[in-house]
Amino acid sequence: MKILSHTHFNRLIPFLAILLFLSADANAQLFRKKRKKKEEPVKVFVDTIPAYTVAINRQMMQEKVDKDQRSLLAIDGKADKQLNISSDEKLNAALTDAATKRVDWLQYEIETNDSIDHRLKTNYLDGLAQILRYVKTYSRSSQSAIQYLPQIIATYKQLMIANTQQKPIINILRPLSYDIANTALQPDFFKDHSDAKEVRDLMLLKLAGRYPEKTFAALKLYPEAAVADSLIRAVGHKYPYLLYDYAQANNKLSYRIQNINDDPLIVAIVAMARNPNKSGQFYFPFLDNIVKGKITMEDIDAAKNDPVKYFRLLVQTQIEYTERAMNGDTAMGHTSLLKKLEQKAKDDFVAKINGLHERPDGIRFRCLQPLNAEELYYVAVLTNGLIYTSSYTNGVYPLMMRKADGKGDELLKKLHFDHYRKFISQAAAYNTLKHFLGSFSNNTDAHDLMKSFVTGLEKTDGLEDGVDVADSYASVAETLPELAKDMLVNVKENLDRNKLNNNKKGIAIYDILYNLFLSADTASHIDLTSQLQIPPVYNVPISSLTNENGEVISQVFFYGDQDGRNIFNGFLNMFGGGNWKIDGSNKQWVVIKSVKGKPVSIYANRPLDENKGLDDKAQQALNAYLDENNLHPTVTIHRGHSYYAEATIGYMAPTSKIVFMGSCGGFNLIDSILRKSEDAHIIASKQIGRTAINKPFFHLLTEKLRTGSDIDWIPFWKEFKSRANVAGFEDYIPPYKNLGAIFIKAYKKETGETDV
């Protein structure tokens, strides 16, 4: 079999670029919202299908197509003959036409075509059903092809004609995007077509252009494809971690990867993956430097078993990679390096000092003593949302400043300002920003840093930097009011600049930040709902929390460690007296119901042994019970350490309107919550949950629900504070001050973007 060389593959790149252009252009046309006249009629296929008789031996197959057709039409929630999946009426009309008339006509043409024998007619009808099922199955995924349904049906018809005439089909597929071609090729009989191998290779190229991260999974199925080596090289350089994963296996694709010996990157990754000591994950973060000969696996071996030495090597490499990135040189594997840094910062340092929070500082922070200022900086900034307040304020931050000789500006320069927005946001949250800025050699540098902090957000990837700026403002306004005024002025200047440049992303970011900053002063009475077109921020109406029976369903997640068991018992003790009754008859969960006032039901899984995975099984069983009985929680409460938060978010109901997460200050967790429930009001804490604070909160919340009261957060928080006015209360953030969460909601609402 002929293998394409790297040079030959390069010649295919323009072809791939054309495919991507055509795909993007088709997508743009389908979603284009500008129309000449709003009332302009939509042209659809209106011909009436003649009456025809279905052969008895094909009636079941025709009915199968009809069933899958109805199922596809119901994905919008209505079992009718309309397919409404978009705000674009023209698109909906085109999709409805394809799913109804186009499919009906194709059934008619297959059935009445005398030149097609019974076997082919059966295959074609079955293939049409397969296509409809495929479109429905993936209609909500990132690889959805439903918006291309008219082109898919038309392509399938062309493929059927070519197949009937025993002609090649590859030329029909060449100009099409991957999504259209792949969906039209779903019928099984195409696998036996005369040019099936050529089609397979073409589809592998299209897949690499459209979904490169899925290429290796496809090559695992077809390791002998003619384009395999070229794709291994091209995709492996873009996704080296995938190359590493697939090189570890003992299969045909792995052997093919191992046989490429003229590419230094692939050779290095194979050496890591096939390392007899199974230490590849220790080497991978240093991939770029290994390939360039700046470090050897032996150098890493000398450090990998010592937490401090290995972390030091990671930090040194991160600083080097950051400097290179500033000069436009992005190191291979830099994301893997950062992930490993985060993991080691959490596991080797923060988990230890958090776990020793009740021990004397000399014992608690002993593991930090060997670290230098730069290393302590990364320990802090890469565990945002996980590190306890006391771990930061009593341990990491003061030790970092002492080892930096009290010169915060010099420290940032050594770090090339890596993650500085995250660090400033974190320092603001823990009330150390004033001290940090005060350590600068002159006020001008501090002023310039804070100006840079809010500038150029339109140039950053994603929303995380914008969230850091938003999150910091409430704390800055409380502790550094003059600095808060400067931030407001700088945001307004950036808004005006982006308006002048007509930068839509920048206008959206800074308009939202400007309104958020103004609203932080509650006396200004800024109505964020009307200003940002988002759901209410300051209150949750009781009507939005009750179901059709007038009942509020709450769900509480517990975990099976010792702390979880203690917390669970204390939680149950809150519901004594005559207002509540506890049903503990189920072995996996309990139900707490109100017996006076409005109906409120609280479902809580038991904190069963986590080592056996029994707490997880209990949560799954409870979720299944709630689903089966049409019980949809609108209040979700996480009761466990921060490292369990992702599990709670994974299981929480999309109907949740109030979400109490405890320690949940990190961007990724807040973003994950809002992806699950976009209107959620999030109560977060910068510290481990405290019973003296949590108990009054739950008492107050459940009483508001039982008495049928709206949740108005500002008076609620004042009452909450009067009941829980103890040390640590300031670590709890009410939803209306969770500016990062509000920023994400508003940005997605403004731009319509969901994956940011």
Buried (B, 14 or more C-beta within 10 A) or exposed (E): EEEBEEEBBEEBEEBBEEBBEBBEEBBEEBEEEEEEEEEEEEEEEEEEEEEEEBEEEBEEBBEBBBEBBBBBBEBBEEEEEEBBBBEBEBBBBBBBBBBBBBBBBBBBBBBBBEEBEEEBBBBBBBBBBBBBBBBBEBBEEEEBBBBBBBBBBBBBBEBBBBBBEEEBBBEBBEEBBBBBBBBBBBBEBBEEBEBBBBBBBBBBBBBBBBBBEBBBEBBBEBBEBBBBBBBBBBBBEEBBBBBBBBBBEEEBBBEBBBEBEEBEBBEBBBBBBBBEEEBBBBBBBBBBBBBEEEBEBEBBBEBBEEBBBBBBBBBEBBBBBBEBBEEEEEBBBBBBBBBBBBBBBBEBBBBBBBEBBEEEEEEBBEBBEEBBBBBBBBBBBBBBBBBBBBBBBBBBBBBBBEBBEEBBBBBBEBBBBBBBBBBBBBBBBBBBBEBBBEBBEEEEBBBBBBBBBBBEBBEBEEBBBBBBBBBBBBBBBBBBEEBBEBBBEBBBBBBEBBEEEEBEBBBBBBBBBBBBBBBBEEEEEBEBEEBBEBBBBBBBEBEBBBBEEEBBBBBBBBBBBEBBBEBBEEBBEBBEEEBBEBEEEBEBBBBBBBEEBBBBBBBBBBBBEBEEEBBBEBBBBBBEBBEEEEBBBBBBBBBBBBEBBEBBBEBBBEBBBBBBBBBBBBBBBBBBBBBBBBBBBBBBBBBBBBEEBBBBBBBBBBBBBBBBBBBBBEEBBEEBBEBBEEEBBEBBBBBBBBBBBBBBBBBBBBEEEEEB
